[in-house]
Amino acid sequence: MSDPLTRDQIRDRVQLAIERRLGVRAFAETSGPPPVHSSHERFRLSEDAEASRACLIEPAVNCIGCGYCRSYGH
C-alpha cells in the first residue's frame, strides 16, 4: 500500500481534476492578467463629461460614481 497523501498533494490533485473537467488552467499558471468579460469593462468618458458633477444618464442628479454610464450596464 502507498503512503498517505499530504494536504498539498490532495489539493494539487483536486485542482488538476477540476481543471481537466472544466477545460481551464489555474490563473497562477497563466501569463498576464485574467480574462475580463466585456460586461465588466469600463469605457473612457470625454474630459468634459468627467469634469461635470451631473450624471450622464440622469442629468438632474449628481453623479454617484456607480459606473453604469461607463459600462454595458451589467
PDB file as gemmi writes it, atoms N, CA and C in Angstrom:
CRYST1    1.000    1.000    1.000  90.00  90.00  90.00 P 1                      
ATOM      1  N   MET A   1       0.834  -1.183   0.000  1.00  0.00           N  
ATOM      2  CA  MET A   1       0.000   0.000   0.000  1.00  0.00           C  
ATOM      3  C   MET A   1       0.883   1.253   0.000  1.00  0.00           C  
ATOM      4  N   SER A   2       0.453   2.294  -0.678  1.00  0.00           N  
ATOM      5  CA  SER A   2       1.264   3.507  -0.795  1.00  0.00           C  
ATOM      6  C   SER A   2       1.105   4.393   0.437  1.00  0.00           C  
ATOM      7  N   ASP A   3       2.023   5.325   0.562  1.00  0.00           N  
ATOM      8  CA  ASP A   3       1.981   6.261   1.689  1.00  0.00           C  
ATOM      9  C   ASP A   3       0.766   7.167   1.562  1.00  0.00           C  
ATOM     10  N   PRO A   4       0.224   7.630   2.693  1.00  0.00           N  
ATOM     11  CA  PRO A   4      -0.913   8.559   2.621  1.00  0.00           C  
ATOM     12  C   PRO A   4      -0.477   9.879   1.980  1.00  0.00           C  
ATOM     13  N   LEU A   5      -1.400  10.539   1.318  1.00  0.00           N  
ATOM     14  CA  LEU A   5      -1.120  11.815   0.658  1.00  0.00           C  
ATOM     15  C   LEU A   5      -1.144  12.952   1.666  1.00  0.00           C  
ATOM     16  N   THR A   6      -0.320  13.947   1.407  1.00  0.00           N  
ATOM     17  CA  THR A   6      -0.336  15.152   2.244  1.00  0.00           C  
ATOM     18  C   THR A   6      -1.475  16.054   1.777  1.00  0.00           C  
ATOM     19  N   ARG A   7      -1.787  17.052   2.565  1.00  0.00           N  
ATOM     20  CA  ARG A   7      -2.850  18.004   2.178  1.00  0.00           C  
ATOM     21  C   ARG A   7      -2.515  18.705   0.854  1.00  0.00           C  
ATOM     22  N   ASP A   8      -1.255  19.084   0.689  1.00  0.00           N  
ATOM     23  CA  ASP A   8      -0.845  19.756  -0.546  1.00  0.00           C  
ATOM     24  C   ASP A   8      -0.993  18.842  -1.755  1.00  0.00           C  
ATOM     25  N   GLN A   9      -0.664  17.565  -1.599  1.00  0.00           N  
ATOM     26  CA  GLN A   9      -0.819  16.620  -2.707  1.00  0.00           C  
ATOM     27  C   GLN A   9      -2.290  16.424  -3.062  1.00  0.00           C  
ATOM     28  N   ILE A  10      -3.131  16.335  -2.041  1.00  0.00           N  
ATOM     29  CA  ILE A  10      -4.570  16.195  -2.285  1.00  0.00           C  
ATOM     30  C   ILE A  10      -5.106  17.436  -2.979  1.00  0.00           C  
ATOM     31  N   ARG A  11      -4.696  18.615  -2.484  1.00  0.00           N  
ATOM     32  CA  ARG A  11      -5.144  19.883  -3.071  1.00  0.00           C  
ATOM     33  C   ARG A  11      -4.721  19.973  -4.539  1.00  0.00           C  
ATOM     34  N   ASP A  12      -3.479  19.590  -4.839  1.00  0.00           N  
ATOM     35  CA  ASP A  12      -2.993  19.614  -6.224  1.00  0.00           C  
ATOM     36  C   ASP A  12      -3.786  18.666  -7.112  1.00  0.00           C  
ATOM     37  N   ARG A  13      -4.066  17.473  -6.618  1.00  0.00           N  
ATOM     38  CA  ARG A  13      -4.826  16.505  -7.420  1.00  0.00           C  
ATOM     39  C   ARG A  13      -6.256  16.962  -7.659  1.00  0.00           C  
ATOM     40  N   VAL A  14      -6.875  17.551  -6.650  1.00  0.00           N  
ATOM     41  CA  VAL A  14      -8.237  18.075  -6.821  1.00  0.00           C  
ATOM     42  C   VAL A  14      -8.230  19.213  -7.823  1.00  0.00           C  
ATOM     43  N   GLN A  15      -7.248  20.120  -7.716  1.00  0.00           N  
ATOM     44  CA  GLN A  15      -7.154  21.241  -8.655  1.00  0.00           C  
ATOM     45  C   GLN A  15      -6.982  20.740 -10.087  1.00  0.00           C  
ATOM     46  N   LEU A  16      -6.137  19.755 -10.292  1.00  0.00           N  
ATOM     47  CA  LEU A  16      -5.930  19.185 -11.632  1.00  0.00           C  
ATOM     48  C   LEU A  16      -7.207  18.537 -12.160  1.00  0.00           C  
ATOM     49  N   ALA A  17      -7.935  17.839 -11.301  1.00  0.00           N  
ATOM     50  CA  ALA A  17      -9.184  17.204 -11.720  1.00  0.00           C  
ATOM     51  C   ALA A  17     -10.222  18.248 -12.126  1.00  0.00           C  
ATOM     52  N   ILE A  18     -10.295  19.342 -11.372  1.00  0.00           N  
ATOM     53  CA  ILE A  18     -11.234  20.415 -11.709  1.00  0.00           C  
ATOM     54  C   ILE A  18     -10.849  21.056 -13.038  1.00  0.00           C  
ATOM     55  N   GLU A  19      -9.556  21.325 -13.214  1.00  0.00           N  
ATOM     56  CA  GLU A  19      -9.089  21.935 -14.457  1.00  0.00           C  
ATOM     57  C   GLU A  19      -9.375  21.034 -15.654  1.00  0.00           C  
ATOM     58  N   ARG A  20      -9.152  19.727 -15.499  1.00  0.00           N  
ATOM     59  CA  ARG A  20      -9.444  18.794 -16.600  1.00  0.00           C  
ATOM     60  C   ARG A  20     -10.924  18.780 -16.913  1.00  0.00           C  
ATOM     61  N   ARG A  21     -11.743  18.763 -15.877  1.00  0.00           N  
ATOM     62  CA  ARG A  21     -13.202  18.702 -16.069  1.00  0.00           C  
ATOM     63  C   ARG A  21     -13.729  19.962 -16.738  1.00  0.00           C  
ATOM     64  N   LEU A  22     -13.241  21.118 -16.302  1.00  0.00           N  
ATOM     65  CA  LEU A  22     -13.722  22.388 -16.843  1.00  0.00           C  
ATOM     66  C   LEU A  22     -12.973  22.822 -18.096  1.00  0.00           C  
ATOM     67  N   GLY A  23     -11.855  22.191 -18.370  1.00  0.00           N  
ATOM     68  CA  GLY A  23     -11.071  22.560 -19.542  1.00  0.00           C  
ATOM     69  C   GLY A  23     -10.376  23.896 -19.391  1.00  0.00           C  
ATOM     70  N   VAL A  24      -9.999  24.235 -18.180  1.00  0.00           N  
ATOM     71  CA  VAL A  24      -9.309  25.504 -17.935  1.00  0.00           C  
ATOM     72  C   VAL A  24      -8.020  25.247 -17.184  1.00  0.00           C  
ATOM     73  N   ARG A  25      -7.172  26.274 -17.170  1.00  0.00           N  
ATOM     74  CA  ARG A  25      -5.944  26.224 -16.381  1.00  0.00           C  
ATOM     75  C   ARG A  25      -6.074  27.185 -15.221  1.00  0.00           C  
ATOM     76  N   ALA A  26      -5.351  26.921 -14.160  1.00  0.00           N  
ATOM     77  CA  ALA A  26      -5.371  27.799 -12.992  1.00  0.00           C  
ATOM     78  C   ALA A  26      -4.776  29.154 -13.367  1.00  0.00           C  
ATOM     79  N   PHE A  27      -5.274  30.227 -12.759  1.00  0.00           N  
ATOM     80  CA  PHE A  27      -4.767  31.563 -13.053  1.00  0.00           C  
ATOM     81  C   PHE A  27      -3.295  31.693 -12.707  1.00  0.00           C  
ATOM     82  N   ALA A  28      -2.833  30.962 -11.709  1.00  0.00           N  
ATOM     83  CA  ALA A  28      -1.431  31.061 -11.305  1.00  0.00           C  
ATOM     84  C   ALA A  28      -0.501  30.588 -12.413  1.00  0.00           C  
ATOM     85  N   GLU A  29      -0.990  29.728 -13.307  1.00  0.00           N  
ATOM     86  CA  GLU A  29      -0.143  29.201 -14.372  1.00  0.00           C  
ATOM     87  C   GLU A  29      -0.181  30.047 -15.633  1.00  0.00           C  
ATOM     88  N   THR A  30      -1.103  30.956 -15.736  1.00  0.00           N  
ATOM     89  CA  THR A  30      -1.236  31.757 -16.944  1.00  0.00           C  
ATOM     90  C   THR A  30      -0.343  32.979 -16.863  1.00  0.00           C  
ATOM     91  N   SER A  31       0.013  33.500 -18.008  1.00  0.00           N  
ATOM     92  CA  SER A  31       0.797  34.727 -18.030  1.00  0.00           C  
ATOM     93  C   SER A  31      -0.134  35.881 -18.380  1.00  0.00           C  
ATOM     94  N   GLY A  32       0.057  36.979 -17.732  1.00  0.00           N  
ATOM     95  CA  GLY A  32      -0.770  38.139 -17.985  1.00  0.00           C  
ATOM     96  C   GLY A  32      -1.993  38.161 -17.088  1.00  0.00           C  
ATOM     97  N   PRO A  33      -2.805  39.213 -17.211  1.00  0.00           N  
ATOM     98  CA  PRO A  33      -3.979  39.342 -16.348  1.00  0.00           C  
ATOM     99  C   PRO A  33      -5.056  38.332 -16.752  1.00  0.00           C  
ATOM    100  N   PRO A  34      -5.927  37.978 -15.810  1.00  0.00           N  
ATOM    101  CA  PRO A  34      -7.004  37.052 -16.156  1.00  0.00           C  
ATOM    102  C   PRO A  34      -7.939  37.689 -17.179  1.00  0.00           C  
ATOM    103  N   PRO A  35      -8.618  36.888 -17.980  1.00  0.00           N  
ATOM    104  CA  PRO A  35      -9.518  37.457 -18.983  1.00  0.00           C  
ATOM    105  C   PRO A  35     -10.668  38.222 -18.323  1.00  0.00           C  
ATOM    106  N   VAL A  36     -11.081  39.300 -18.955  1.00  0.00           N  
ATOM    107  CA  VAL A  36     -12.159  40.131 -18.432  1.00  0.00           C  
ATOM    108  C   VAL A  36     -13.342  40.033 -19.382  1.00  0.00           C  
ATOM    109  N   HIS A  37     -14.499  39.754 -18.831  1.00  0.00           N  
ATOM    110  CA  HIS A  37     -15.705  39.708 -19.650  1.00  0.00           C  
ATOM    111  C   HIS A  37     -16.088  41.134 -20.025  1.00  0.00           C  
ATOM    112  N   SER A  38     -16.632  41.304 -21.210  1.00  0.00           N  
ATOM    113  CA  SER A  38     -16.955  42.649 -21.702  1.00  0.00           C  
ATOM    114  C   SER A  38     -17.940  43.379 -20.802  1.00  0.00           C  
ATOM    115  N   SER A  39     -18.751  42.661 -20.039  1.00  0.00           N  
ATOM    116  CA  SER A  39     -19.711  43.328 -19.163  1.00  0.00           C  
ATOM    117  C   SER A  39     -19.029  44.004 -17.976  1.00  0.00           C  
ATOM    118  N   HIS A  40     -17.751  43.700 -17.721  1.00  0.00           N  
ATOM    119  CA  HIS A  40     -17.033  44.303 -16.608  1.00  0.00           C  
ATOM    120  C   HIS A  40     -16.067  45.400 -17.042  1.00  0.00           C  
ATOM    121  N   GLU A  41     -15.941  45.612 -18.334  1.00  0.00           N  
ATOM    122  CA  GLU A  41     -15.039  46.657 -18.816  1.00  0.00           C  
ATOM    123  C   GLU A  41     -15.670  48.034 -18.625  1.00  0.00           C  
ATOM    124  N   ARG A  42     -14.826  49.040 -18.528  1.00  0.00           N  
ATOM    125  CA  ARG A  42     -15.298  50.416 -18.386  1.00  0.00           C  
ATOM    126  C   ARG A  42     -14.831  51.243 -19.579  1.00  0.00           C  
ATOM    127  N   PHE A  43     -15.718  52.083 -20.109  1.00  0.00           N  
ATOM    128  CA  PHE A  43     -15.387  52.965 -21.217  1.00  0.00           C  
ATOM    129  C   PHE A  43     -14.764  54.233 -20.676  1.00  0.00           C  
ATOM    130  N   ARG A  44     -13.927  54.853 -21.503  1.00  0.00           N  
ATOM    131  CA  ARG A  44     -13.394  56.167 -21.157  1.00  0.00           C  
ATOM    132  C   ARG A  44     -14.428  57.209 -21.546  1.00  0.00           C  
ATOM    133  N   LEU A  45     -14.630  58.186 -20.685  1.00  0.00           N  
ATOM    134  CA  LEU A  45     -15.549  59.283 -20.969  1.00  0.00           C  
ATOM    135  C   LEU A  45     -14.754  60.469 -21.491  1.00  0.00           C  
ATOM    136  N   SER A  46     -15.427  61.350 -22.188  1.00  0.00           N  
ATOM    137  CA  SER A  46     -14.751  62.561 -22.652  1.00  0.00           C  
ATOM    138  C   SER A  46     -14.385  63.414 -21.446  1.00  0.00           C  
ATOM    139  N   GLU A  47     -13.390  64.272 -21.613  1.00  0.00           N  
ATOM    140  CA  GLU A  47     -12.907  65.085 -20.498  1.00  0.00           C  
ATOM    141  C   GLU A  47     -13.985  66.001 -19.935  1.00  0.00           C  
ATOM    142  N   ASP A  48     -14.856  66.535 -20.797  1.00  0.00           N  
ATOM    143  CA  ASP A  48     -15.911  67.418 -20.293  1.00  0.00           C  
ATOM    144  C   ASP A  48     -16.953  66.630 -19.502  1.00  0.00           C  
ATOM    145  N   ALA A  49     -17.178  65.362 -19.841  1.00  0.00           N  
ATOM    146  CA  ALA A  49     -18.124  64.540 -19.088  1.00  0.00           C  
ATOM    147  C   ALA A  49     -17.558  64.181 -17.724  1.00  0.00           C  
ATOM    148  N   GLU A  50     -16.247  63.949 -17.651  1.00  0.00           N  
ATOM    149  CA  GLU A  50     -15.626  63.611 -16.375  1.00  0.00           C  
ATOM    150  C   GLU A  50     -15.566  64.814 -15.439  1.00  0.00           C  
ATOM    151  N   ALA A  51     -15.473  66.009 -16.001  1.00  0.00           N  
ATOM    152  CA  ALA A  51     -15.385  67.218 -15.182  1.00  0.00           C  
ATOM    153  C   ALA A  51     -16.741  67.593 -14.585  1.00  0.00           C  
ATOM    154  N   SER A  52     -17.815  67.182 -15.208  1.00  0.00           N  
ATOM    155  CA  SER A  52     -19.151  67.525 -14.734  1.00  0.00           C  
ATOM    156  C   SER A  52     -19.530  66.685 -13.522  1.00  0.00           C  
ATOM    157  N   ARG A  53     -20.313  67.267 -12.625  1.00  0.00           N  
ATOM    158  CA  ARG A  53     -20.800  66.524 -11.454  1.00  0.00           C  
ATOM    159  C   ARG A  53     -22.155  65.874 -11.749  1.00  0.00           C  
ATOM    160  N   ALA A  54     -22.748  66.166 -12.908  1.00  0.00           N  
ATOM    161  CA  ALA A  54     -24.063  65.628 -13.248  1.00  0.00           C  
ATOM    162  C   ALA A  54     -23.944  64.204 -13.791  1.00  0.00           C  
ATOM    163  N   CYS A  55     -24.930  63.396 -13.497  1.00  0.00           N  
ATOM    164  CA  CYS A  55     -24.998  62.037 -14.017  1.00  0.00           C  
ATOM    165  C   CYS A  55     -25.248  62.094 -15.523  1.00  0.00           C  
ATOM    166  N   LEU A  56     -24.548  61.270 -16.293  1.00  0.00           N  
ATOM    167  CA  LEU A  56     -24.734  61.275 -17.743  1.00  0.00           C  
ATOM    168  C   LEU A  56     -26.094  60.718 -18.146  1.00  0.00           C  
ATOM    169  N   ILE A  57     -26.614  59.783 -17.388  1.00  0.00           N  
ATOM    170  CA  ILE A  57     -27.890  59.157 -17.725  1.00  0.00           C  
ATOM    171  C   ILE A  57     -29.054  59.985 -17.205  1.00  0.00           C  
ATOM    172  N   GLU A  58     -28.923  60.510 -16.007  1.00  0.00           N  
ATOM    173  CA  GLU A  58     -29.977  61.328 -15.390  1.00  0.00           C  
ATOM    174  C   GLU A  58     -29.354  62.651 -14.959  1.00  0.00           C  
ATOM    175  N   PRO A  59     -29.245  63.629 -15.888  1.00  0.00           N  
ATOM    176  CA  PRO A  59     -28.512  64.874 -15.616  1.00  0.00           C  
ATOM    177  C   PRO A  59     -29.064  65.717 -14.471  1.00  0.00           C  
ATOM    178  N   ALA A  60     -30.285  65.463 -14.042  1.00  0.00           N  
ATOM    179  CA  ALA A  60     -30.863  66.257 -12.957  1.00  0.00           C  
ATOM    180  C   ALA A  60     -30.269  65.906 -11.593  1.00  0.00           C  
ATOM    181  N   VAL A  61     -29.536  64.782 -11.496  1.00  0.00           N  
ATOM    182  CA  VAL A  61     -28.944  64.377 -10.218  1.00  0.00           C  
ATOM    183  C   VAL A  61     -27.420  64.363 -10.326  1.00  0.00           C  
ATOM    184  N   ASN A  62     -26.759  64.447  -9.187  1.00  0.00           N  
ATOM    185  CA  ASN A  62     -25.298  64.389  -9.162  1.00  0.00           C  
ATOM    186  C   ASN A  62     -24.819  62.963  -9.397  1.00  0.00           C  
ATOM    187  N   CYS A  63     -23.656  62.838 -10.008  1.00  0.00           N  
ATOM    188  CA  CYS A  63     -23.037  61.541 -10.252  1.00  0.00           C  
ATOM    189  C   CYS A  63     -22.626  60.920  -8.916  1.00  0.00           C  
ATOM    190  N   ILE A  64     -22.936  59.646  -8.743  1.00  0.00           N  
ATOM    191  CA  ILE A  64     -22.526  58.944  -7.520  1.00  0.00           C  
ATOM    192  C   ILE A  64     -21.394  57.966  -7.797  1.00  0.00           C  
ATOM    193  N   GLY A  65     -20.928  57.920  -9.052  1.00  0.00           N  
ATOM    194  CA  GLY A  65     -19.798  57.075  -9.412  1.00  0.00           C  
ATOM    195  C   GLY A  65     -20.115  55.603  -9.526  1.00  0.00           C  
ATOM    196  N   CYS A  66     -21.354  55.251  -9.874  1.00  0.00           N  
ATOM    197  CA  CYS A  66     -21.735  53.837  -9.964  1.00  0.00           C  
ATOM    198  C   CYS A  66     -21.115  53.151 -11.176  1.00  0.00           C  
ATOM    199  N   GLY A  67     -20.760  53.924 -12.217  1.00  0.00           N  
ATOM    200  CA  GLY A  67     -20.114  53.362 -13.388  1.00  0.00           C  
ATOM    201  C   GLY A  67     -21.059  52.817 -14.448  1.00  0.00           C  
ATOM    202  N   TYR A  68     -22.353  52.921 -14.239  1.00  0.00           N  
ATOM    203  CA  TYR A  68     -23.325  52.389 -15.193  1.00  0.00           C  
ATOM    204  C   TYR A  68     -23.169  53.022 -16.570  1.00  0.00           C  
ATOM    205  N   CYS A  69     -22.885  54.319 -16.614  1.00  0.00           N  
ATOM    206  CA  CYS A  69     -22.751  55.031 -17.887  1.00  0.00           C  
ATOM    207  C   CYS A  69     -21.457  54.652 -18.617  1.00  0.00           C  
ATOM    208  N   ARG A  70     -20.492  54.076 -17.889  1.00  0.00           N  
ATOM    209  CA  ARG A  70     -19.211  53.700 -18.490  1.00  0.00           C  
ATOM    210  C   ARG A  70     -19.105  52.215 -18.782  1.00  0.00           C  
ATOM    211  N   SER A  71     -20.217  51.493 -18.670  1.00  0.00           N  
ATOM    212  CA  SER A  71     -20.180  50.054 -18.928  1.00  0.00           C  
ATOM    213  C   SER A  71     -21.387  49.667 -19.776  1.00  0.00           C  
ATOM    214  N   TYR A  72     -21.491  48.383 -20.040  1.00  0.00           N  
ATOM    215  CA  TYR A  72     -22.672  47.891 -20.756  1.00  0.00           C  
ATOM    216  C   TYR A  72     -23.876  47.779 -19.842  1.00  0.00           C  
ATOM    217  N   GLY A  73     -23.730  48.172 -18.584  1.00  0.00           N  
ATOM    218  CA  GLY A  73     -24.847  48.220 -17.662  1.00  0.00           C  
ATOM    219  C   GLY A  73     -25.173  46.898 -16.986  1.00  0.00           C  
ATOM    220  N   HIS A  74     -24.215  46.019 -16.919  1.00  0.00           N  
ATOM    221  CA  HIS A  74     -24.468  44.727 -16.265  1.00  0.00           C  
ATOM    222  C   HIS A  74     -23.947  44.744 -14.856  1.00  0.00           C  
TER     223      HIS A  74                                                      
END                                                                             
